Amino acid sequence: MNAPSFMDLALKAAESAGNAGEVPIGCVVVRNNEVIATAANRTLTDRDPTAHAEVLALRQAAKTIGSERLVDCDLYVTLEPCTMCAGAISFARIRRLYYGAADPKGGAVDSGVRFFASPTCHHAPEVYSAVGEQEAAMLLKEFFKARR
């Protein structure tokens, strides 16, 4: 059996968030081909509107390496980041962003404001979309279907 990919690890984190009643979004930050942070949405658990998987993973990664600049790090997340998370990814100087499902309503990378293409964006990572897209989209669909 193959070792799980970094997106597989993000999907696993998303699944655990969904099981805890959170919107199932997971994220991992990778440096030198090694996971240095893993997080899932915790907005309900923490009563914190900024407790998105990306923000939590960025905080953990910065603490792990002792720097707020994550210039040699890549971020894998199961859903296209929102404006807040895209801003945080930019400020952290993430090298590459890999995301699963597109988010036409709330996304800010290839949807909506397209933050990284904005003239006010100081740093744009390389972006790779649709990585693990079907699995990520299915997690979200099943989660919201169960709540309707």
N, C-alpha and C positions, 0 to 999 in steps of 0.2 A: 504494500500500500504506500502511496506517495505521502510525503509530509504535507501538512496543510499549508496552503498559500497564505500570504498575509491577509488577503481579502477573506479567506475562509475564517481566519481568526477574528476579523471584524464582524463577520456574519454571526459567529458564535456569541460574541459580545452583544450583538443586536438581539439575538434570540433570548439571551438571559434578561435583557432589558424588557422585552415583551412579556416574558414570564413573570416579571415583577410588576407588570401593569404600566410600564413606561412605553412610549412610542419606541418601537424596535429599531434603534439606530446604534451601530457600533463603529468603533474607530481604533486603529492602531497606528503608532508612529514607529518608524523603522530607521535605524542608523547603522551603517556598515553591515547591512543584511541581518540585523538583529532587532527584535522588538524591544523598544525601550519604554513603551507606554501602551496601555490598553484601557479603553473606557467605553461606557455605554451611556445613553441618555439617563439623567437622574433629576430632571426638572421637578417631578412630583415628589420623589423621595426627599430631595434636598430643599424643597419649596424655594427653588432658585430658577428664575427664567433664563439664566445664562448657563445652566448646567447641561449644555448640549455635549454630546459625545466628543466632538472635536475640541471644544474649549477645555474639557476635563483632561483629554489626552495631551493637549499642548502643555497644560500646566504641569502634568506629571512628567512629560519628556523634558521640559525645561529644568525641573527640579533634579531629574536623574542626571542630566549632563552638566548642570550648574551654569546654565546660560539661557537667556531668553531668546537668543538667536539660534534657530535650529537649521542653519544653512545647509548642512549635509544630511538632512533628514527627509524622509518621504512619509506622507500621510495617506492612509487607506481608510475610507469611510463608506458606509453602505448606501448613503443617500447624498445627492448633490447638496453641498453646503449652502446654508442661508447667508444673508448679507453679514450678519454678526460673525459667523464662523469664517466666511471668506476673508473678512477684515482681519481676524485673528491669525489666520493662515498666512496672510500677507505680512503682518507685523512680525510673525515668528520667522519669516524668511524660509518657509518650507520649500525644499527643492522641487519635489514632484507631488502632485495630488492625484490620487486614484479614487474615483467614486463609482458606486454601483448604479442605483436607479436615479434617473433624472427626476427633478421636482419642479414641474412647470409652474406650480402655485407659489412655492416658497424658496426655490433655488435661486442662487445669485451668481452662478459660474457660467453656465451656458443658457440659463433661463433668466427671466427678470432683469435686474439691473446689470448683469454681466460685470460684476465688480472688478475682475482682473483686467478688463479692457478699459476701465475708467481712467481718465487722466489724473485722478486723485489717488490712484493705487500706486504705492511706492515700489512694490515687488509683486510680480506674478509668477507663480510656480508653473512648471510644465504640467499640463492637465491631461489626464487619461480618463475618459468617461466609459460607462457601460462595462466596467470590470465587475463581474459577478452580478450583473444587472437583474437577471431573471430571479435569482435566489433572493436578492434584496427586495425586489418589487413584490414577490410572493409573501415574504414575511410581513411587509406593510399591509398588503391587501387582506391577508388573513386576520391580522390584528384589528384592523378597522371594521372588517366584516363582522367579527365577533362582538363588536360594540354597537352595532346598528340594530 
